[in-house]
Amino acid sequence: MSIASFGWSVALLPVLFGLFLLRRPIGRLLHLSVRSLGGLAALVLLSPAAKLLGVTLGINWLNALVLGLLGVPGFGLLLMLQWLLQTP
């Protein structure tokens, strides 16, 4: 084993230890990002039908994050917020 490979091995240990400590938060972030991508896809798929019904939700990351966190109740929340913030 050369000195360079030993140095890389020693430098890699704190990185592996950090990943071990952060595995749950990283897993939760990955789960939230997958759910948010699903929410974004739902917004894109529901956009044509929503225009026919007179509902216009923006297709953006904030709406997708709300849908990713809350699911179907988040969609209702977004609709209620849009209705409340509408100017007459």
Residue, then its C-alpha position, 0 to 999 in steps of 0.5 A: m500500500s503506497i502512501a498516497s492510497f493510505g492518505w486517500s483512505v484516511a481522508l475518506l473515513p470522515v466522509l463515510f462517517g458523515l454520510f453514516l450520520l446523515r443517512r436519515p436526513i438525506g433519505r428524507l430529503l430524497h423522499l421529499s424530492v421524489r414526492s415533489l416531483g410527483g406533485l409537479a407531474a400532477l400539476v402538469l397533468l391537471s393543468p389542461a383540465a383545470k383550465l376548463l374548470g376555471v382553476t388556474l394553479g401555477i406550475n412551479w416548485l412551491n406548489a409542487l413542494v406543497l403537494g409533495l408535503l401534503g398530498v391531496p389535502g395540499f391541492g385543496l389548500l392551494l385551491m383555497l388560497q387561490w380563491l382567498l387571494q383572488t381580487p374581485 
